[in-house]
Amino acid sequence: MRALYFLLVVCGALAADVVDPASCRSFPCLIFNDDFNDLNNNIWKPEITMSGGGKGEFQMYLNDHSLSYIRESALIIKPELTSNSFNEHFLFNNELNLGSACTDNRDFGCVRRGTSEQIINPIMSAKLTTQPSFAFRYGRVEVRAKMPRGDWLWPAIELAPRDSRYGAWPASGEVDIVESRGNTEYGNLGHQYAGSTLHWGPNPQANMYPKTHKTYSANDGSFGNNFHTWRLDWTRDNMKFYVDGQLQLTVDPGTNFWDLSGLGSSQDNPWRDGSKMAPFDQKFYIVVNLAVGGTDGYFHDGVAKNPEKPWSNGSPHAALDFWNGRESWLPTWKHGEPHISEEAALKVDYVKVWKMKSIEQ
């Protein structure tokens, strides 16, 4: 603790959540520090959209104190039913317009009208980012968090490219420091497990993430029972992912990520002008969010579960199928309480970023 205090004093981070690396006088130097004693709205910006993250997810992201708030020095992101704020009839028969506050218009993200087949997103949740307040390239990221427990919950703590220098996703990369699933019973994909992943490729159809992914189990049986610590060490040569101090995944592309992809001359290389680590040689910002369900395959069809998954990824009305199956999943969000429990929430104790060796590294 005394060493950590000294590090904070050296970097001047006691006075601010964000420190300009140019002001660092010794290293390691803490350049971002949020212990969540309060929710700093100058640092964390809420996403406001119904786009489903481009993954057919069933939540809408809103800026609401019931969805993202601070309790006992931890950031809480908790899902709620949209019908709690409106009514069930509203999901099927009304138009919801998020207005000028909307941050993502993809897939009718700003305006939607519910119908008997295409209902308005049945779940409300939150997504907070440090864009545009803070982004960085290279260093150490450490996050202490507790994953939610509840069927079809999808928590994530990620890094996203600030400028998308190499093109649209996934050409400019995505760093999933941790993703998990809230299910208790879902093959080996429940809250007993989590994963760290790099997404990269010239287009969505050629996302090469299987080459840079690791799934691992919690040392205490569940990432939803206690807080755990995730760490990423990111240099101009490689990335190393740790969980509770144990190395889980090392990504070193060798010559470069294009050669690692094995795509050769079959497609255009978007990183030809980048460094060895391109697309992971640009500034990224921090993302913390809790999604629900989706049709992109994160929740696979055909996995043994009782009761079964209430929607299929190919369904033209997946959100409706999910909503109609709420008697199977909603009790797993309540944990015996009369309302949705904080046990179904993503809880983040702190997020910290250091420059380890120099202003650049």
JOMO-V90267 format. One record per run of one state. SS is the DSSP state (@ for helix, = for strand, . for the rest). FROM is the first residue (numbers start at 0). LEN is the number of residues. Records with the same first field share a line. If there is no record, write none. Layout:
SS->FROM-LEN ; FROM-LEN
//
This chain:
.->0-1 ; 11-6 ; 18-2 ; 23-5 ; 34-10 ; 46-2 ; 49-2 ; 54-4 ; 61-6 ; 70-4 ; 77-2 ; 85-2 ; 93-1 ; 97-1 ; 101-9 ; 113-9 ; 125-1 ; 129-6 ; 136-2 ; 146-6 ; 161-12 ; 180-12 ; 199-4 ; 206-2 ; 217-10 ; 234-4 ; 243-2 ; 251-5 ; 261-2 ; 266-17 ; 292-25 ; 324-1 ; 334-7 ; 344-1 ; 355-6
@->1-10 ; 20-3 ; 51-3 ; 81-4 ; 87-6 ; 98-3 ; 203-3 ; 208-4 ; 256-5 ; 263-3 ; 317-7 ; 325-9 ; 341-3
=->17-1 ; 28-6 ; 44-2 ; 48-1 ; 58-3 ; 67-3 ; 74-3 ; 79-2 ; 94-3 ; 110-3 ; 122-3 ; 126-3 ; 135-1 ; 138-8 ; 152-9 ; 173-7 ; 192-7 ; 212-5 ; 227-7 ; 238-5 ; 245-6 ; 283-9 ; 345-10
//
